[in-house]
Each structure stands twice: as C-alpha cells, then as structure tokens.
Amino acid sequence: IEENWAPEEGAGQGLAQRLHQEGLAGPLWWLENCLRRAARDREEDGVSHPVPLVPLTEENEDAMEDRRFQTLLRHLGLRPPASEQESFWRIPAALTPQQLRRAAASVAHHGPNPSGSPQDLPEPPKCPQDPGPAEQLPAELGLDSESEEPIPVPGPSPVQSGTKRRRELDSEDED
C-alpha cells in the first residue's frame, strides 16, 4: 500500500457488519474509539504521528490476530507492524481527522443487534491514550421517591437545608 493511500468512503463497512454479527462487537467498538480519539488529537494538536493500536484486553488481542479483522484494518488504511521492532498495527500519520472519522463511522454498528446496542456494553474499551471516564450520577439521585419532585440540593450548610426539608414534610402532613 502506498504511504498516501486513503480509505474510500464506507470502506470495510460490510466486513465490519459481518464481524459484528460474529461476536467481535467489543473489538470493533474499541477500534472505533481509537480512530475517533486519534482524529480528536490530530485536530487539537495540529500534528499527526503514527498511533499504535495497543490491545489491552484478551478479546481485542485475539481480534488483532484474526485474519478478517486485519483485512478490515487494511481497508481502513491502517498498517501492520512494519518491522521486527514494531509489534502493533498503526494508524498512519497520513490519515486526516476527516478520514479517521469516516473510518470510525464505517466500523460503527448500524442495524439490528441481537445482543444489545453499544450503549448496553459496559465502559467503552480504552485506547492506551484515553483519559478516565467522567463520574456519572445515577439517574434516581435528586428525586423525592414519594412525590417525584426534585429535592433541594444541600448548600454549604447541610443542617439548615435539613431543617427546611423537615418543615416541608411537616407542612405536607398538615394538609
């Protein structure tokens, strides 16, 4: 493959869908995240470096050794280890953020998914350069279980808000 070869629009989409159906949803999602992350980094830094795809889970490692998964990587413009010194596939520096986003979109799963959607997967698989996930509060926090109305969030003085809350409950009881 030439150094400035670029993937075509939707390259590998059919193969990605087949691999998805064959149980490689996790590795495909990880690959999609790595591609999007590289695109973001290139836009922010304005610099492109080859990015190694480092599989940190056994599932992703197995996928990286799968011949069909490697075919998909080639379709997307990624390159295999070039020499004995390299052990990982790379996202070449030549790919632009737009090409990386197109590649990520072609790997993303679009269509009926018998085993649940990507939102049902636990945490998105990490690329080695990913920061940790932001903390998320459970949806039920902040709701009063009896009335479904939001509870005032305690300010600097929890004692004050506690008595206010008690007064609200007492006034409800008097009705």
C-alpha positions as a printed Julia matrix, in Angstrom:
175×3 Matrix{Float64}:
   0.0     0.0    0.0
   1.32    3.46  -0.86
   2.12    5.81   2.01
  -0.54    8.35   0.98
  -3.26    5.78   0.3
  -6.57    6.82   1.85
  -9.6     4.66   2.66
 -12.68    5.11   0.49
 -15.95    6.36   1.96
 -17.59    3.44   3.83
 -14.54    1.19   3.29
 -14.9    -2.05   5.21
 -18.48   -1.38   6.29
 -19.83   -4.73   5.07
 -16.93   -6.62   6.62
 -17.38   -4.7    9.89
 -21.06   -5.69   9.99
 -20.16   -9.36   9.42
 -17.52   -9.27  12.15
 -20.07   -7.6   14.43
 -22.53  -10.45  13.88
 -19.76  -12.96  14.54
 -19.18  -11.64  18.05
 -16.46   -9.04  17.52
 -18.61   -6.09  18.68
 -16.25   -5.26  21.57
 -13.07   -5.05  19.45
 -14.93   -3.11  16.73
 -16.14   -0.61  19.33
 -12.59   -0.33  20.7
 -11.26    0.28  17.18
 -13.94    2.92  16.52
 -12.98    4.71  19.76
  -9.26    4.6   18.9
  -9.94    6.11  15.46
 -12.14    8.88  16.89
  -9.59    9.6   19.61
  -6.76    9.89  17.04
  -8.93   12.26  14.95
  -9.61   14.45  18.01
  -5.93   14.5   19.0
  -4.85   15.45  15.48
  -7.33   18.32  15.38
  -6.34   19.62  18.82
  -2.57   19.29  18.33
  -2.46   20.11  14.64
   0.22   17.4   14.41
  -0.01   13.85  13.11
   2.05   10.97  14.47
   1.51    7.29  13.76
  -0.6     5.9   16.62
  -0.08    2.28  17.69
  -3.24    0.23  18.27
  -2.41   -1.42  21.59
  -5.0    -4.07  22.52
  -5.27   -4.05  26.32
  -7.78   -6.88  26.62
  -7.55  -10.5   25.56
 -10.65  -10.05  23.39
  -9.02   -7.15  21.46
  -5.72   -9.04  21.25
  -7.47  -12.06  19.72
  -9.26   -9.78  17.24
  -5.95   -8.19  16.18
  -4.72  -11.68  15.26
  -7.92  -12.54  13.34
  -7.29  -12.53   9.58
 -10.65  -10.92   8.74
 -10.17   -8.23  11.39
  -6.75   -7.5    9.86
  -8.39   -7.27   6.42
 -10.77   -4.67   7.89
  -7.82   -2.73   9.36
  -6.18   -2.65   5.9
  -9.46   -1.46   4.29
  -9.47    1.41   6.79
  -5.94    2.48   5.82
  -4.23    1.18   8.97
  -0.87   -0.51   8.59
   0.55   -3.71  10.08
   3.8    -3.74  12.07
   6.48   -2.63   9.6
   9.44   -4.47  11.13
  10.61   -6.7   13.95
  10.85   -3.57  16.13
   7.12   -2.87  15.82
   4.62   -5.21  17.41
   1.42   -3.21  16.9
  -0.69   -2.09  13.97
  -0.56    1.67  13.46
  -2.92    4.47  12.48
  -0.64    6.19   9.92
   0.22    9.87  10.35
  -1.03   10.5    6.77
  -4.7     9.91   7.67
  -6.57   13.18   8.28
  -9.1    13.64  11.11
 -11.89   13.52   8.48
 -10.59   10.2    7.09
 -10.3     8.81  10.62
 -13.88    9.84  11.42
 -15.11    8.24   8.18
 -13.22    5.05   9.08
 -14.73    5.1   12.59
 -18.21    5.59  11.13
 -17.77    2.64   8.79
 -16.8     0.41  11.76
 -19.69    1.65  13.92
 -22.6    -0.77  14.08
 -25.74    0.38  12.25
 -28.54   -2.09  12.24
 -30.35   -4.69  14.26
 -28.18   -6.03  17.03
 -29.42   -9.24  18.63
 -27.06   -8.93  21.61
 -27.96   -5.35  22.62
 -26.72   -2.0   21.4
 -23.28   -0.47  22.11
 -24.93    1.57  24.88
 -25.54   -1.71  26.69
 -21.84   -2.55  26.74
 -20.07   -1.68  29.99
 -17.38    1.03  29.66
 -16.1     1.88  26.21
 -12.9    -0.06  25.63
  -9.84    2.06  26.3
  -7.2     3.15  23.87
  -3.91    3.45  25.75
  -4.06    7.24  25.49
  -7.63    7.56  26.78
  -8.32    9.56  29.96
 -10.56    8.01  32.6
 -14.36    8.33  32.23
 -16.15   11.23  33.91
 -18.08   10.27  37.02
 -21.8     9.88  36.37
 -24.51   10.09  38.97
 -27.29    7.52  38.92
 -30.48    8.93  37.37
 -32.57    8.4   40.5
 -30.47   10.77  42.64
 -32.17   14.09  43.25
 -35.73   12.74  43.12
 -38.05   12.53  46.1
 -39.32    8.94  45.98
 -42.83    9.88  47.2
 -43.62   12.91  45.05
 -41.23   12.67  42.06
 -40.25   16.3   42.76
 -36.6    17.37  42.85
 -35.11   17.63  46.34
 -33.27   20.86  47.14
 -29.55   20.08  46.94
 -27.82   20.84  50.25
 -25.82   24.06  50.08
 -22.84   24.99  52.27
 -24.8    24.27  55.47
 -26.44   20.81  55.41
 -28.03   21.43  58.85
 -30.04   24.37  57.52
 -31.32   22.5   54.5
 -32.15   19.52  56.69
 -34.49   21.58  58.88
 -36.02   23.23  55.81
 -36.68   19.78  54.34
 -38.3    18.67  57.61
 -40.56   21.76  57.59
 -41.62   20.93  54.0
 -42.57   17.4   55.06
 -44.46   18.65  58.15
 -46.45   21.14  56.08
 -47.44   18.34  53.69
 -48.71   16.28  56.63
 -50.95   19.18  57.85
 -52.88   19.36  54.54
